[in-house]
Amino acid sequence: MQPAFSVIFLTTLIGVAQGLFLALYGTEIFGMGGLTPADSQRFLFAGTLVALMLTALGLLASIFHLGRPERAWRSATMWRTSWLSREVIVLPLFMVGLCLYGAAQFLGTNYTALIGALVSLICLALFVCTAMIYASVRFLQEWASPLTFVNYLLLGCASGLTLATMLAAVLDVPGLILPYAFAAIVLTLLAWVTRTASLVRNAALKPKSTLQSAIGVKHPRIAQKAQGFMGGSFNTREFFHGRDALLLRSVKWAFLLLVFPLPLLCLAVGVNASSPAMLCAAFALQYMGLLAERWFFFAQAKHPQNLYYQTIS
């Protein structure tokens, strides 16, 4: 498939925001860090504001994927059958929930835990909707797996906790750095295991379609000589990335390095040395790796139509 950078930024940014919010809500529920009520409210408000900004940036990025942005509202009309329509509905609800939760923290009301519980449910629903947009596409075998949802969830939570660790260091809330870093390390390790499992699974997949099944001819030897036209088309642009196998392997090893071992190393060093710079580097490296991971996620999927359209001449 052709990776769309607007969708790459959308899914990675909102994933970080979702993970960050869940970390903030967990902080309030479990009383992490031993903060005073005033310090807790200030930190949770600031963190929620960051999560809201990331979600807004992701939504803004998605607009560039639309041919007619003024008709974007119509994408929500198929909510009974389309996971994309459900995501279009749930994403603004998540943003509204973040606004309410942040306002409740800023005003110091007694309803923050209740609002946070509702927003957490919306947050989890958004994870499901985003992942199922791809996991429900059965003819793309690389996506049609429960690992798609698991990886979206774990990568979002891991990156959100890495960001939460960075925010705790930058905003000088030392009591939260260690628990956030520990949770980020655990989730990053889990995500490493599940993402590796998906790579192993996808490498062993065998195509269900062949040239014979694609054109309905059962002859044992079929050689495609041309595509039927000389120029490109929607099919050649949107369903094939046009990159060689060497680039795909390079991107795969790059994201495996940037998303997992390097952030883990930076987190460990940053906590031991009390270095905000290393904790900032941990998030920066992990997010760059997530961009590469999401690009690879789209590029690795082999659309059956490429049996015909991938060969130009």
C-alpha contacts under 8 A as a table, 3 or more apart, distances in Angstrom:
res1	aa1	res2	aa2	distance
1	M	238	E	6.61
1	M	239	F	4.37
1	M	240	F	4.56
1	M	241	H	5.64
1	M	298	F	5.59
1	M	299	A	4.94
1	M	300	Q	6.97
1	M	301	A	5.59
1	M	302	K	6.25
1	M	303	H	6.43
2	Q	237	R	7.01
2	Q	238	E	5.22
2	Q	239	F	5.39
2	Q	240	F	5.02
2	Q	241	H	4.21
2	Q	242	G	7.88
2	Q	298	F	6.62
2	Q	299	A	5.90
3	P	7	V	7.88
3	P	8	I	7.43
3	P	241	H	6.81
3	P	295	W	5.66
3	P	296	F	7.95
3	P	298	F	5.23
3	P	299	A	5.87
4	A	7	V	5.45
4	A	8	I	6.30
4	A	65	H	7.39
4	A	295	W	7.98
5	F	8	I	4.76
5	F	9	F	6.10
5	F	295	W	7.78
6	S	9	F	5.35
6	S	10	L	6.14
6	S	61	A	5.00
6	S	62	S	5.12
6	S	63	I	7.57
6	S	64	F	6.04
6	S	65	H	5.75
7	V	10	L	4.85
7	V	11	T	6.05
7	V	61	A	7.26
7	V	62	S	5.86
7	V	65	H	7.07
8	I	11	T	5.51
8	I	12	T	6.17
8	I	291	L	6.47
8	I	294	R	5.91
8	I	295	W	6.63
9	F	12	T	5.31
9	F	13	L	5.77
9	F	58	G	5.95
9	F	61	A	6.35
9	F	62	S	7.75
9	F	291	L	7.20
10	L	13	L	5.46
10	L	14	I	6.10
10	L	55	T	7.99
10	L	57	L	7.62
10	L	58	G	4.00
10	L	59	L	6.19
10	L	61	A	5.92
10	L	62	S	5.79
11	T	14	I	5.54
11	T	15	G	5.90
11	T	58	G	7.10
11	T	130	T	7.57
12	T	15	G	5.04
12	T	16	V	6.26
12	T	58	G	7.81
12	T	156	G	7.35
12	T	287	Y	7.82
12	T	290	L	6.64
12	T	291	L	6.88
12	T	294	R	7.61
13	L	16	V	5.27
13	L	17	A	6.28
13	L	54	L	5.63
13	L	55	T	6.27
13	L	57	L	7.25
13	L	58	G	5.34
14	I	17	A	4.87
14	I	18	Q	5.99
14	I	54	L	6.36
14	I	55	T	4.89
14	I	58	G	5.92
14	I	156	G	7.98
15	G	18	Q	5.13
15	G	19	G	6.21
15	G	127	F	7.69
15	G	152	Y	7.43
15	G	153	L	7.73
15	G	155	L	7.51
15	G	156	G	4.22
15	G	157	C	7.22
15	G	159	S	7.82
15	G	160	G	7.39
16	V	19	G	5.16
16	V	20	L	6.02
16	V	51	A	7.72
16	V	54	L	7.65
16	V	156	G	5.04
16	V	157	C	6.79
16	V	159	S	5.45
16	V	160	G	4.42
16	V	163	L	7.70
17	A	20	L	5.02
17	A	21	F	6.14
17	A	50	V	7.68
17	A	51	A	4.42
17	A	52	L	7.09
17	A	54	L	5.86
17	A	55	T	6.09
17	A	156	G	7.79
17	A	160	G	6.20
18	Q	21	F	5.21
18	Q	22	L	6.30
18	Q	51	A	7.21
18	Q	123	C	6.07
18	Q	156	G	6.67
18	Q	157	C	6.98
18	Q	160	G	6.83
19	G	22	L	5.24
19	G	23	A	6.26
19	G	156	G	5.21
19	G	157	C	3.81
19	G	158	A	6.79
19	G	159	S	6.70
19	G	160	G	3.95
19	G	161	L	6.24
20	L	23	A	5.10
20	L	24	L	6.27
20	L	47	G	7.49
20	L	48	T	7.98
20	L	51	A	6.42
20	L	157	C	7.00
20	L	159	S	7.78
20	L	160	G	3.99
20	L	161	L	5.74
20	L	163	L	6.79
20	L	164	A	5.97
21	F	24	L	4.98
21	F	25	Y	6.11
21	F	47	G	7.54
21	F	48	T	6.44
21	F	51	A	6.45
21	F	120	S	7.88
21	F	160	G	7.58
22	L	25	Y	5.13
22	L	26	G	6.03
22	L	120	S	6.61
22	L	157	C	7.60
23	A	26	G	5.09
23	A	27	T	6.22
23	A	157	C	7.98
23	A	160	G	7.25
23	A	161	L	6.13
23	A	164	A	7.06
23	A	180	Y	7.79
24	L	27	T	5.00
24	L	28	E	6.54
24	L	44	L	6.10
24	L	47	G	7.04
24	L	48	T	7.56
24	L	164	A	7.81
25	Y	28	E	5.17
25	Y	29	I	6.22
25	Y	113	A	7.81
25	Y	116	G	6.19
25	Y	117	A	7.97
25	Y	120	S	7.88
26	G	29	I	5.10
26	G	30	F	5.90
26	G	31	G	7.92
26	G	32	M	7.84
27	T	30	F	5.54
27	T	31	G	5.52
27	T	32	M	4.96
27	T	33	G	7.76
28	E	31	G	5.23
28	E	32	M	7.02
28	E	40	S	7.61
28	E	113	A	7.41
29	I	113	A	7.04
31	G	34	G	6.39
31	G	35	L	7.54
32	M	35	L	7.36
32	M	175	G	7.69
32	M	176	L	6.62
32	M	179	P	7.65
33	G	174	P	7.74
33	G	175	G	4.19
33	G	176	L	4.73
33	G	179	P	7.76
34	G	175	G	6.65
35	L	38	A	7.94
35	L	39	D	5.88
35	L	40	S	5.55
35	L	175	G	7.42
36	T	39	D	5.22
36	T	40	S	5.98
37	P	40	S	5.06
37	P	41	Q	6.11
38	A	41	Q	5.21
38	A	42	R	6.27
39	D	42	R	5.16
39	D	43	F	6.17
40	S	43	F	5.28
40	S	44	L	6.00
41	Q	44	L	5.19
41	Q	45	F	5.92
41	Q	105	Q	5.27
41	Q	106	F	6.59
41	Q	108	G	6.93
42	R	45	F	5.23
42	R	46	A	6.22
42	R	105	Q	7.44
42	R	106	F	7.07
43	F	46	A	5.15
43	F	47	G	6.07
43	F	171	L	7.70
44	L	47	G	5.07
44	L	48	T	5.97
44	L	102	G	7.42
44	L	105	Q	6.79
45	F	48	T	5.16
45	F	49	L	6.17
45	F	102	G	5.03
45	F	103	A	7.56
45	F	105	Q	5.56
45	F	106	F	5.98
46	A	49	L	5.10
46	A	50	V	6.41
46	A	102	G	7.98
47	G	50	V	5.10
47	G	51	A	6.29
47	G	164	A	7.54
47	G	167	L	7.40
48	T	51	A	4.96
48	T	52	L	6.12
48	T	98	L	6.40
48	T	99	C	7.96
48	T	101	Y	7.52
48	T	102	G	5.64
49	L	52	L	5.06
49	L	53	M	6.22
49	L	98	L	7.82
49	L	99	C	7.96
49	L	102	G	6.72
50	V	53	M	5.09
50	V	54	L	6.23
51	A	54	L	5.19
51	A	55	T	6.22
51	A	98	L	7.68
52	L	55	T	5.13
52	L	56	A	6.12
52	L	95	M	6.28
52	L	98	L	6.20
52	L	99	C	7.33
53	M	56	A	5.05
53	M	57	L	6.14
54	L	57	L	5.08
54	L	58	G	6.20
55	T	58	G	5.03
55	T	59	L	6.19
55	T	95	M	7.04
56	A	59	L	5.04
56	A	60	L	6.08
56	A	95	M	7.77
57	L	60	L	4.98
57	L	61	A	6.12
58	G	61	A	5.06
58	G	62	S	6.35
59	L	62	S	5.15
59	L	63	I	6.78
60	L	63	I	5.44
60	L	64	F	7.58
61	A	64	F	5.82
61	A	65	H	7.63
62	S	65	H	5.39
62	S	66	L	7.31
63	I	66	L	5.49
63	I	69	P	6.27
64	F	67	G	7.81
64	F	69	P	7.98
66	L	69	P	5.37
66	L	72	A	7.44
68	R	71	R	5.66
68	R	72	A	7.06
69	P	72	A	5.13
70	E	73	W	7.58
71	R	74	R	5.74
71	R	75	S	7.78
72	A	75	S	5.65
73	W	76	A	5.93
73	W	77	T	7.73
74	R	77	T	5.47
75	S	78	M	6.82
75	S	84	L	7.54
75	S	85	S	5.49
75	S	88	V	7.01
76	A	79	W	5.86
76	A	84	L	7.78
76	A	85	S	4.28
76	A	86	R	6.74
76	A	88	V	5.82
76	A	89	I	6.27
77	T	85	S	6.63
78	M	81	T	5.93
78	M	82	S	5.64
78	M	85	S	5.68
79	W	82	S	5.29
79	W	83	W	6.94
79	W	84	L	7.74
79	W	85	S	4.76
79	W	86	R	5.13
82	S	85	S	5.26
82	S	86	R	6.49
82	S	133	I	7.86
83	W	86	R	4.94
83	W	87	E	6.15
83	W	129	C	5.49
83	W	130	T	7.37
83	W	132	M	6.30
83	W	133	I	5.21
84	L	87	E	5.04
84	L	88	V	6.22
84	L	129	C	7.00
84	L	130	T	7.30
84	L	133	I	5.81
85	S	88	V	4.99
85	S	89	I	6.43
86	R	89	I	5.14
86	R	90	V	6.08
86	R	129	C	6.33
87	E	90	V	5.03
87	E	91	L	5.78
87	E	126	L	6.23
87	E	129	C	5.22
87	E	130	T	6.17
88	V	91	L	5.68
88	V	92	P	7.14
89	I	92	P	6.13
89	I	93	L	6.71
90	V	93	L	5.00
90	V	94	F	6.14
90	V	122	I	6.82
90	V	125	A	7.31
90	V	126	L	5.96
91	L	94	F	5.08
91	L	95	M	6.45
91	L	126	L	6.49
92	P	95	M	4.96
92	P	96	V	6.18
93	L	96	V	5.04
93	L	97	G	6.06
93	L	122	I	7.24
94	F	97	G	4.95
94	F	98	L	6.19
94	F	119	V	6.44
94	F	122	I	5.92
94	F	123	C	6.28
94	F	126	L	7.81
95	M	98	L	5.04
95	M	99	C	6.29
96	V	99	C	5.05
96	V	100	L	6.27
97	G	100	L	5.09
97	G	101	Y	6.05
97	G	115	I	7.50
97	G	116	G	7.99
97	G	118	L	7.80
97	G	119	V	5.33
98	L	101	Y	5.07
98	L	102	G	5.92
98	L	119	V	7.07
99	C	102	G	5.19
99	C	103	A	6.02
100	L	103	A	5.09
100	L	104	A	6.04
100	L	115	I	7.33
101	Y	104	A	5.06
101	Y	105	Q	6.24
101	Y	112	T	6.19
101	Y	115	I	5.99
101	Y	116	G	6.21
101	Y	119	V	7.90
102	G	105	Q	5.12
102	G	106	F	6.12
103	A	106	F	4.98
103	A	107	L	6.08
104	A	107	L	5.21
104	A	108	G	5.85
104	A	109	T	5.45
104	A	110	N	7.98
104	A	111	Y	7.05
104	A	112	T	5.70
105	Q	108	G	4.98
105	Q	109	T	6.71
105	Q	112	T	6.46
109	T	112	T	6.47
110	N	113	A	7.61
111	Y	114	L	5.37
111	Y	115	I	6.17
112	T	115	I	5.13
112	T	116	G	5.85
113	A	116	G	5.00
113	A	117	A	6.14
114	L	117	A	5.13
114	L	118	L	6.50
115	I	118	L	5.25
115	I	119	V	6.20
116	G	119	V	5.02
116	G	120	S	5.97
117	A	120	S	5.06
117	A	121	L	6.48
118	L	121	L	5.26
118	L	122	I	6.46
119	V	122	I	4.98
119	V	123	C	5.98
120	S	123	C	4.83
120	S	124	L	6.21
121	L	124	L	5.20
121	L	125	A	6.15
122	I	125	A	4.95
122	I	126	L	6.14
123	C	126	L	5.09
123	C	127	F	6.48
124	L	127	F	5.05
124	L	128	V	6.40
125	A	128	V	5.05
125	A	129	C	6.18
126	L	129	C	5.04
126	L	130	T	6.03
127	F	130	T	5.37
127	F	131	A	6.13
127	F	149	F	7.52
127	F	152	Y	6.97
127	F	153	L	6.20
128	V	131	A	5.35
128	V	132	M	5.91
128	V	149	F	6.71
129	C	132	M	5.22
129	C	133	I	6.31
130	T	133	I	5.52
130	T	134	Y	7.57
131	A	134	Y	5.77
131	A	135	A	6.13
131	A	148	T	6.22
131	A	149	F	4.90
131	A	152	Y	6.27
132	M	135	A	4.63
132	M	136	S	5.34
132	M	148	T	7.95
132	M	149	F	6.86
133	I	136	S	5.95
133	I	137	V	7.25
134	Y	137	V	5.55
134	Y	143	W	5.74
134	Y	144	A	7.02
134	Y	148	T	7.62
135	A	138	R	7.24
135	A	143	W	4.96
135	A	144	A	4.32
135	A	145	S	5.82
135	A	146	P	7.08
135	A	148	T	6.02
135	A	149	F	7.18
136	S	143	W	7.76
136	S	144	A	5.97
137	V	140	L	5.81
137	V	141	Q	7.99
137	V	143	W	6.92
137	V	144	A	5.98
138	R	141	Q	6.27
138	R	143	W	7.65
138	R	144	A	5.27
139	F	144	A	7.62
139	F	303	H	7.53
139	F	304	P	7.44
140	L	143	W	5.70
140	L	144	A	6.25
140	L	301	A	6.17
140	L	302	K	6.43
140	L	303	H	6.12
140	L	304	P	7.74
141	Q	144	A	5.09
141	Q	145	S	7.54
141	Q	202	N	7.74
141	Q	205	L	7.51
141	Q	301	A	7.36
141	Q	302	K	7.87
142	E	145	S	7.25
142	E	202	N	5.54
142	E	205	L	7.86
142	E	300	Q	7.26
142	E	301	A	5.44
142	E	302	K	7.56
143	W	148	T	6.18
143	W	301	A	6.99
144	A	148	T	7.36
145	S	148	T	5.70
145	S	149	F	7.85
146	P	149	F	5.60
146	P	150	V	6.46
147	L	150	V	4.84
147	L	151	N	5.84
147	L	194	T	6.87
147	L	195	R	7.67
147	L	198	S	6.29
148	T	151	N	5.34
148	T	152	Y	6.25
148	T	198	S	7.90
149	F	152	Y	5.17
149	F	153	L	6.14
150	V	153	L	5.21
150	V	154	L	6.05
150	V	194	T	7.36
151	N	154	L	5.14
151	N	155	L	5.70
151	N	191	A	6.27
151	N	194	T	6.44
151	N	195	R	6.14
152	Y	155	L	5.44
152	Y	156	G	5.95
153	L	156	G	5.30
153	L	157	C	6.15
154	L	157	C	5.15
154	L	158	A	5.86
154	L	187	L	6.37
154	L	188	T	7.44
154	L	190	L	7.25
154	L	191	A	5.34
155	L	158	A	5.10
155	L	159	S	6.02
155	L	187	L	7.79
155	L	188	T	7.10
155	L	191	A	5.90
156	G	159	S	5.38
156	G	160	G	5.99
157	C	160	G	5.01
157	C	161	L	6.10
157	C	184	A	7.91
157	C	187	L	7.12
158	A	161	L	5.25
158	A	162	T	6.24
158	A	183	A	7.84
158	A	184	A	5.15
158	A	185	I	7.58
158	A	187	L	5.07
158	A	188	T	5.24
158	A	191	A	7.59
159	S	162	T	4.97
159	S	163	L	6.19
159	S	184	A	7.32
159	S	188	T	7.83
159	S	283	F	6.98
159	S	286	Q	6.86
159	S	287	Y	7.15
160	G	163	L	5.07
160	G	164	A	6.12
161	L	164	A	4.75
161	L	165	T	6.12
161	L	180	Y	6.02
161	L	181	A	7.21
161	L	183	A	6.92
161	L	184	A	5.03
162	T	165	T	5.10
162	T	166	M	6.38
162	T	180	Y	7.28
162	T	181	A	6.67
162	T	184	A	5.46
162	T	279	L	7.79
162	T	282	A	7.04
162	T	283	F	5.64
163	L	166	M	5.00
163	L	167	L	6.16
163	L	280	C	7.89
163	L	283	F	5.72
164	A	167	L	5.01
164	A	168	A	6.12
164	A	180	Y	6.63
165	T	168	A	5.16
165	T	169	A	6.39
165	T	176	L	7.30
165	T	177	I	5.29
165	T	178	L	7.90
165	T	180	Y	5.27
165	T	181	A	5.72
165	T	184	A	8.00
165	T	279	L	6.92
166	M	169	A	5.18
166	M	170	V	6.12
166	M	177	I	7.84
166	M	276	P	6.76
166	M	279	L	5.21
166	M	280	C	5.42
166	M	283	F	7.17
167	L	170	V	5.01
167	L	171	L	5.77
168	A	171	L	5.32
168	A	172	D	5.85
168	A	173	V	4.88
168	A	174	P	6.52
168	A	176	L	6.09
168	A	177	I	5.71
169	A	172	D	5.03
169	A	173	V	6.10
169	A	174	P	6.43
169	A	177	I	6.42
169	A	276	P	5.38
169	A	279	L	7.53
170	V	173	V	7.87
170	V	276	P	6.33
173	V	176	L	6.01
173	V	177	I	7.11
174	P	177	I	5.37
174	P	178	L	7.73
175	G	178	L	6.93
175	G	179	P	7.93
176	L	179	P	5.67
176	L	180	Y	5.97
177	I	180	Y	5.32
177	I	181	A	5.91
177	I	271	V	7.28
178	L	181	A	5.11
178	L	182	F	6.02
178	L	271	V	6.73
179	P	182	F	5.12
179	P	183	A	6.16
180	Y	183	A	5.20
180	Y	184	A	6.03
181	A	184	A	4.96
181	A	185	I	6.08
181	A	267	L	6.41
181	A	268	A	7.93
181	A	271	V	7.46
182	F	185	I	5.18
182	F	186	V	6.28
183	A	186	V	5.15
183	A	187	L	6.14
184	A	187	L	5.27
184	A	188	T	5.91
185	I	188	T	5.09
185	I	189	L	6.13
185	I	264	L	6.09
185	I	267	L	7.57
186	V	189	L	5.22
186	V	190	L	6.29
187	L	190	L	4.96
187	L	191	A	6.01
188	T	191	A	5.00
188	T	192	W	6.03
188	T	260	F	6.28
188	T	264	L	7.59
189	L	192	W	4.96
189	L	193	V	6.40
189	L	260	F	7.18
190	L	193	V	5.17
190	L	194	T	6.35
191	A	194	T	5.16
191	A	195	R	5.83
192	W	195	R	5.33
192	W	196	T	5.99
192	W	256	L	7.99
192	W	260	F	6.27
193	V	196	T	5.27
193	V	197	A	6.16
194	T	197	A	4.89
194	T	198	S	6.31
195	R	198	S	5.09
195	R	199	L	6.34
196	T	199	L	5.03
196	T	200	V	6.21
197	A	200	V	5.13
197	A	201	R	6.10
198	S	201	R	4.97
198	S	202	N	6.01
199	L	202	N	5.17
199	L	203	A	6.09
200	V	203	A	5.22
200	V	204	A	6.56
201	R	204	A	5.41
201	R	205	L	6.61
202	N	205	L	5.22
207	P	210	T	7.26
209	S	212	Q	7.96
209	S	213	S	5.92
209	S	214	A	6.58
209	S	304	P	6.50
210	T	213	S	5.19
210	T	214	A	5.97
210	T	307	L	7.12
211	L	214	A	4.97
211	L	215	I	6.39
211	L	222	I	7.09
211	L	307	L	6.21
211	L	308	Y	7.47
212	Q	215	I	5.72
212	Q	216	G	5.64
212	Q	217	V	4.95
212	Q	218	K	5.37
212	Q	219	H	6.97
212	Q	220	P	7.78
212	Q	222	I	7.34
213	S	216	G	4.94
213	S	217	V	6.67
213	S	218	K	7.41
214	A	304	P	7.98
214	A	305	Q	7.75
214	A	307	L	7.24
214	A	308	Y	7.63
219	H	222	I	6.72
224	Q	227	Q	7.75
224	Q	308	Y	7.82
224	Q	311	T	7.45
225	K	311	T	7.88
225	K	313	S	5.77
226	A	229	F	7.46
226	A	311	T	6.79
226	A	312	I	5.70
226	A	313	S	4.45
227	Q	230	M	7.34
227	Q	308	Y	6.82
227	Q	309	Y	6.17
227	Q	311	T	6.36
227	Q	312	I	5.20
227	Q	313	S	6.45
230	M	312	I	7.11
230	M	313	S	7.87
232	G	235	N	7.89
232	G	236	T	5.88
232	G	237	R	7.05
233	S	236	T	5.28
233	S	237	R	6.25
234	F	237	R	5.21
234	F	238	E	5.82
235	N	238	E	5.58
235	N	239	F	5.73
235	N	240	F	7.81
235	N	305	Q	7.99
235	N	309	Y	6.83
236	T	239	F	6.02
236	T	240	F	6.00
236	T	306	N	7.91
236	T	309	Y	6.00
236	T	310	Q	6.60
237	R	240	F	6.13
237	R	241	H	7.26
238	E	241	H	7.49
239	F	303	H	6.34
239	F	305	Q	7.80
239	F	306	N	7.20
240	F	299	A	7.53
240	F	302	K	7.80
240	F	303	H	7.60
240	F	306	N	7.02
240	F	310	Q	7.08
241	H	299	A	6.08
243	R	247	L	6.56
243	R	248	L	7.35
244	D	247	L	5.69
244	D	248	L	6.78
245	A	248	L	5.12
245	A	249	R	6.27
246	L	249	R	5.22
246	L	250	S	6.18
247	L	250	S	4.98
247	L	251	V	6.14
248	L	251	V	5.19
248	L	252	K	6.13
248	L	296	F	6.92
248	L	299	A	7.79
248	L	300	Q	7.82
249	R	252	K	5.04
249	R	253	W	6.30
250	S	253	W	5.38
250	S	254	A	6.03
251	V	254	A	4.93
251	V	255	F	6.16
251	V	292	A	6.22
251	V	293	E	7.59
251	V	296	F	6.67
252	K	255	F	5.46
252	K	256	L	6.21
252	K	292	A	7.59
252	K	293	E	6.99
252	K	296	F	6.52
253	W	256	L	5.02
253	W	257	L	6.17
254	A	257	L	5.25
254	A	258	L	6.08
254	A	289	G	7.03
254	A	292	A	7.29
255	F	258	L	4.94
255	F	259	V	5.58
255	F	260	F	7.97
255	F	288	M	7.96
255	F	289	G	4.48
255	F	290	L	6.71
255	F	292	A	5.42
255	F	293	E	5.29
256	L	259	V	5.70
256	L	260	F	6.05
256	L	261	P	7.74
256	L	289	G	7.39
256	L	293	E	7.76
257	L	260	F	5.77
257	L	261	P	5.73
257	L	262	L	6.23
257	L	289	G	7.56
258	L	261	P	6.77
258	L	262	L	5.62
258	L	263	P	6.88
258	L	285	L	5.59
258	L	286	Q	5.53
258	L	288	M	7.01
258	L	289	G	4.57
258	L	290	L	7.91
259	V	262	L	6.97
259	V	263	P	6.51
259	V	285	L	6.87
259	V	286	Q	4.41
259	V	287	Y	7.18
259	V	288	M	7.71
259	V	289	G	4.70
259	V	290	L	6.20
260	F	263	P	5.86
260	F	264	L	6.23
260	F	286	Q	7.21
261	P	264	L	5.08
261	P	265	L	6.11
262	L	265	L	5.09
262	L	266	C	6.19
262	L	282	A	7.15
262	L	285	L	7.21
262	L	286	Q	7.79
263	P	266	C	4.95
263	P	267	L	5.95
263	P	281	A	7.55
263	P	282	A	4.30
263	P	283	F	6.84
263	P	285	L	6.37
263	P	286	Q	5.89
264	L	267	L	5.14
264	L	268	A	6.19
264	L	282	A	7.30
265	L	268	A	5.21
265	L	269	V	6.14
265	L	282	A	7.93
266	C	269	V	5.15
266	C	270	G	5.72
266	C	278	M	5.42
266	C	279	L	6.23
266	C	281	A	6.77
266	C	282	A	5.12
267	L	270	G	5.03
267	L	271	V	6.06
267	L	278	M	6.88
267	L	279	L	5.69
267	L	282	A	6.03
268	A	271	V	5.43
268	A	272	N	6.20
269	V	272	N	5.18
269	V	273	A	5.84
269	V	274	S	7.99
269	V	275	S	7.67
269	V	278	M	6.95
270	G	273	A	5.28
270	G	274	S	5.42
270	G	275	S	4.62
270	G	276	P	6.49
270	G	277	A	7.41
270	G	278	M	4.81
270	G	279	L	5.32
271	V	274	S	5.01
271	V	275	S	6.69
271	V	279	L	7.70
272	N	275	S	7.87
275	S	278	M	5.47
275	S	279	L	6.64
276	P	279	L	5.04
276	P	280	C	6.11
277	A	280	C	5.07
277	A	281	A	6.14
278	M	281	A	4.87
278	M	282	A	6.15
279	L	282	A	4.96
279	L	283	F	6.66
280	C	283	F	5.41
280	C	284	A	6.21
281	A	284	A	4.99
281	A	285	L	5.93
282	A	285	L	5.43
282	A	286	Q	6.12
283	F	286	Q	5.05
283	F	287	Y	5.99
284	A	287	Y	5.32
284	A	288	M	6.26
285	L	288	M	5.23
285	L	289	G	6.14
286	Q	289	G	4.96
286	Q	290	L	6.14
287	Y	290	L	4.86
287	Y	291	L	6.39
288	M	291	L	5.23
288	M	292	A	6.57
289	G	292	A	5.08
289	G	293	E	6.01
290	L	293	E	4.79
290	L	294	R	6.00
291	L	294	R	5.30
291	L	295	W	6.21
292	A	295	W	5.06
292	A	296	F	6.17
293	E	296	F	5.13
293	E	297	F	6.07
294	R	297	F	4.82
294	R	298	F	6.45
295	W	298	F	5.45
295	W	299	A	6.14
296	F	299	A	4.94
296	F	300	Q	5.71
297	F	300	Q	5.57
297	F	301	A	6.91
298	F	301	A	5.69
299	A	302	K	7.72
302	K	306	N	7.36
303	H	306	N	5.77
304	P	307	L	5.86
305	Q	308	Y	5.81
305	Q	309	Y	6.30
305	Q	310	Q	7.93
306	N	309	Y	4.76
306	N	310	Q	4.58
306	N	311	T	7.63
307	L	310	Q	6.20
307	L	311	T	7.51
308	Y	311	T	6.19
309	Y	312	I	6.62
